[in-house]
Amino acid sequence: MPKTKENVAQMQYAYQIWNQKTSTRKDIYQKMVRKFGTRTTISFSTLNRWLLQYDALPEDEVMQDGPYEWKWLAHYGIPWQEGSLADELYREYQLRTKTYPTGRHMKWLWRQWHLEGQGFRPRELPNTDDTTFFWEQLFKNIHKRVEEEKIEYMARKLNWGNVHNPKFLDQTHSKTKDP
């Protein structure tokens, strides 16, 4: 059995940057040094090995962690018939969080909407404090599920350790956020 990885937070951060497809290996390494410090950042050769592992991941899985695109609904597990609802949820997510969701975020938002949306369309909800609270709780819940799913998958594929410990999930989630 392969050795368990020790620098999971750095692996996650490198994966996050790599998945954006906008940075070179050198850029990724420099960002990691800025985030984790010169003494604690893994070596450039280790980063190269990780990036090769990321390149070998199935495209369907990697696609979910990239920016959401309507044309990939089937890859996210959202039926085409739900495309207009997904589009409304996407706009609501952008409006309320001021960020763009990943495919994985949209998958979980769509799922949670069907559990908690009570048959309404997003545009039909009244604009009240209760509605704002509803959206905040919905987003909080989906962010947790997104991170859990991504970490569990990556842990299995890349042999990360400690992922079944809830404290580990909280620590890695807070460590992987960009300052």
C-alpha positions in Angstrom: 0.0 0.0 0.0 1.4 3.5 -0.9 2.5 5.8 1.8 -0.2 8.2 3.1 0.4 11.8 2.0 1.4 14.3 4.7 0.9 17.7 3.1 -2.8 17.4 2.2 -3.5 21.2 2.6 -0.8 21.9 0.1 -2.1 19.2 -2.2 -5.5 20.7 -2.1 -4.3 24.2 -2.7 -2.1 23.0 -5.7 -5.1 21.2 -7.1 -7.3 24.2 -6.7 -4.9 26.4 -8.7 -4.1 23.7 -11.2 -7.8 23.2 -11.9 -8.2 26.8 -12.9 -5.9 26.1 -15.9 -4.5 29.6 -15.8 -1.2 29.1 -14.0 2.1 27.4 -15.0 3.9 25.0 -12.7 6.2 27.8 -11.7 3.3 30.1 -10.9 1.6 27.4 -8.8 4.8 26.9 -6.9 5.3 30.6 -6.3 1.7 30.9 -5.0 2.3 28.0 -2.7 5.4 29.6 -1.3 3.5 32.8 -0.6 0.7 30.9 1.1 2.7 28.3 3.1 6.1 29.9 3.5 9.5 29.1 2.1 10.5 26.6 4.8 7.3 24.5 4.8 6.3 24.4 1.1 7.0 21.1 -0.6 9.7 20.9 -3.2 9.2 21.8 -6.9 9.8 18.1 -7.8 7.1 17.0 -5.4 4.7 19.6 -6.9 5.5 18.2 -10.4 4.7 14.7 -9.2 1.4 15.9 -7.8 0.5 17.7 -11.0 1.1 14.5 -13.0 -1.3 12.7 -10.6 -3.9 15.5 -11.2 -3.4 15.2 -15.0 -4.3 11.4 -14.6 -7.6 12.1 -12.8 -10.8 11.3 -14.8 -12.0 14.4 -16.8 -15.6 14.0 -15.6 -14.3 14.4 -12.0 -12.0 17.3 -12.7 -14.7 19.1 -14.7 -16.9 19.3 -11.6 -14.2 21.4 -9.8 -13.8 23.9 -12.7 -16.1 26.8 -13.4 -19.8 25.9 -14.0 -20.8 25.7 -17.6 -24.4 25.1 -18.6 -23.4 22.8 -21.5 -22.0 20.3 -19.0 -25.2 19.7 -17.1 -25.2 16.0 -17.8 -21.6 15.7 -16.4 -22.8 17.3 -13.1 -25.8 14.9 -12.9 -28.4 17.6 -13.6 -31.0 16.5 -16.2 -31.3 18.8 -19.3 -35.0 19.4 -18.4 -33.7 21.2 -15.3 -31.5 23.5 -17.3 -33.6 26.6 -16.8 -33.8 26.0 -13.0 -30.0 25.5 -13.0 -29.6 28.8 -14.8 -31.7 30.6 -12.2 -29.8 29.0 -9.4 -26.5 30.0 -11.0 -27.6 33.6 -11.2 -28.8 33.6 -7.6 -25.6 32.1 -6.5 -23.6 34.8 -8.3 -25.9 37.6 -7.0 -25.7 36.5 -3.4 -22.1 35.3 -3.0 -20.4 37.6 -5.6 -18.5 34.6 -6.8 -18.9 32.0 -9.6 -19.8 28.5 -8.7 -18.0 25.3 -9.8 -19.9 22.5 -11.5 -19.8 20.6 -8.1 -21.4 23.6 -6.4 -24.2 23.7 -8.9 -24.8 20.0 -8.6 -25.2 20.3 -4.9 -27.2 23.5 -5.1 -29.6 21.8 -7.5 -29.9 18.8 -5.2 -30.5 21.0 -2.1 -33.0 23.1 -4.0 -35.1 20.1 -4.6 -34.9 19.1 -1.0 -35.5 22.6 0.5 -36.9 24.9 -2.2 -40.4 23.6 -1.7 -41.3 23.8 -5.4 -40.6 27.5 -5.8 -38.5 28.9 -8.6 -35.7 31.2 -7.2 -37.3 34.3 -8.7 -40.6 33.5 -7.0 -39.2 33.8 -3.5 -40.1 37.0 -1.7 -37.1 39.3 -1.0 -37.2 39.3 2.9 -34.8 38.6 5.7 -36.2 35.1 5.9 -35.3 34.5 2.2 -31.8 35.9 2.8 -31.4 33.6 5.7 -32.7 30.7 3.6 -30.1 31.3 0.9 -27.3 31.7 3.4 -28.1 28.4 5.0 -28.5 26.7 1.6 -25.1 28.0 0.5 -23.5 27.0 3.8 -24.8 23.5 3.4 -23.8 23.1 -0.2 -20.2 24.4 0.5 -19.8 21.8 3.2 -21.1 19.0 0.9 -18.9 20.2 -2.0 -15.8 20.1 0.2 -16.6 16.8 1.7 -17.3 15.2 -1.7 -14.1 16.6 -3.3 -11.9 15.7 -0.3 -13.3 12.2 -0.1 -12.7 11.6 -3.8 -9.2 13.0 -3.8 -8.4 11.1 -0.7 -9.3 7.8 -2.3 -7.5 8.6 -5.6 -4.4 10.2 -4.2 -4.0 8.4 -0.8 -4.6 11.3 1.5 -4.8 10.5 5.2 -7.0 11.6 8.0 -10.0 12.5 5.8 -12.5 10.7 8.0 -11.8 13.0 10.9 -14.3 15.9 11.1 -11.6 18.2 12.5 -9.4 17.5 9.5 -12.2 18.6 7.2 -12.7 21.8 9.1 -8.9 22.5 9.1 -8.3 21.8 5.5 -11.3 23.8 4.4 -10.1 26.9 6.3 -6.5 26.4 5.1 -7.3 26.1 1.5 -9.0 29.5 1.2 -7.1 32.1 -0.6 -6.2 35.2 1.6 
